């Protein structure tokens, strides 16, 4: 590890970030240039003491997972992320087509959609980031491990994960997920992560196998989606999709018609989610 260089790099990147860049209020008494150490620690889901020791040039070598969280919290570019990994003694991480590093520009968009359900996914359906409003709507989707990180895998391996969807949207979404996975597996090849998901689901899910054997390509999702939430009931939401071709990631944003019953329900979910997060508890619809 290059302790001195790592410490200097972390401090300079932290001081270059402004509260507005990460969706935080500036406040009246802010004297620290850029963000505070404790703010980066919260964004990276780690203790302030751990991050402070790391930035201070002390402590053990951080894991790859810790560095990934710090890179995301600091809104690092791919080049800056690679530099961080090298300074921490891990070498340059591979840049695969299964992109898991979130572009800082996309994160800035998410930060400004704080009260709107939105999420960022990669080509294999892994959720890389969510707004608080989307966590309140769909639950936390970034903490899965292994193949379960992929929505496609969870959808067919654990059908209970479909609780928000109603017919005919449910059937369409199933076909769309399989179509997406086939396109990625075809491009990435038989040894790819996408192909691994395919083989696993062919063993687990007759439903997946039936849709896969239909060999549909380019199945599109509907612009208007009808959901049934366990707390607020049925909602009609518009689904907007923004593709980041450079990072091969997609931003999905859900909105409701202003003044509609669905808009009121989204507002209620935002309040409930904020209360849950401010108290440090996971959002649990069964407790509402």
Buried (B, 14 or more C-beta within 10 A) or exposed (E): BEBEBBBBBBBEBBEEBEBEBBBBEEEEEBEEEBBBBEBBBBBBEBEBEBBBBBBEBEBEEBEEEBBBBBBBBBBBEBEBBBBBBBBBEBEEBEEEBBBBBBBBEBBBBBBEBEBBBBBBBBBBBBBBBBBBBBBBBBBEBBEBEEBBBBBBBBBBBEEEBBEBBEEEBBEBBBBBBBBBBBBBBEEBEEEBBBBBBBEBBBEBBEBBBEBBEEEEEEBEBEEEBBBEBEBBEEBBBBBEEEEBEEBBBBBBBBBBEEEEBBBEBBBBBBEBBBEBBEEEEEBEBEEE
